[in-house]
Amino acid sequence: EACCEKTADEFVSGWRVQTFDTPAGSLAARQAYAVPFANGLDLTGYRLLDPAPRPGETLHLTLYWTTRASVPESYTVFVHLLAADGFDVGGADGLPANGRRPTNAWAVGETVIDPHRLPLPAGLPPGEYALEVGLYRLETGERVASSLGSAVRLPVIVRVAAP
């Protein structure tokens, strides 16, 4: 998994089947969405593997980042699933690329592929949900500002299907 993005992990006829995408394939599937953040960081796009999951399944979201300048701090990435009323119904926080790529180790201009798995609650009602992402300092909880505010709502709708 260190070299590739996991795109599926399921059991078929008693066998565990995992599929992976190469970095080139992942970048080719990226939906461009450029949002500059403070401290030299840029969100350049995202990839949502299944925009119509069922409750209890895992949402696979990949964020793509780059830097305009060296980043002196290690930031934590957050991903929130929001109901129509803005209520946070699920989330996943962590260092980029499952902890393997802290922001203070990124080279200027490098594209970092940052996959996130967001388990959906088993009782999540069917409906439309939004995805909100951003960065923060783990020690203080202080968010890193972007051109769109302290959190960025991705231009995609997650349609949770009935179980």
HELIX and SHEET records of a PDB file:
HELIX    1   1 PRO A   23  ALA A   29  1                                   7    
HELIX    2   2 PRO A   96  GLY A   99  5                                   4    
HELIX    3   3 THR A  103  ALA A  105  5                                   3    
SHEET    1   A 2 GLU A   5  VAL A  12  0                                        
SHEET    2   A 2 TRP A  15  ASP A  21 -1                                        
SHEET    1   B 4 GLN A  31  PRO A  36  0                                        
SHEET    2   B 4 LEU A  41  LEU A  48 -1                                        
SHEET    3   B 4 THR A  58  THR A  67 -1                                        
SHEET    4   B 4 VAL A 112  PRO A 119 -1                                        
SHEET    1   C 4 ASP A  88  GLY A  94  0                                        
SHEET    2   C 4 THR A  76  LEU A  82 -1                                        
SHEET    3   C 4 GLY A 127  TYR A 136 -1                                        
SHEET    4   C 4 VAL A 152  VAL A 160 -1                                        
END                                                                             
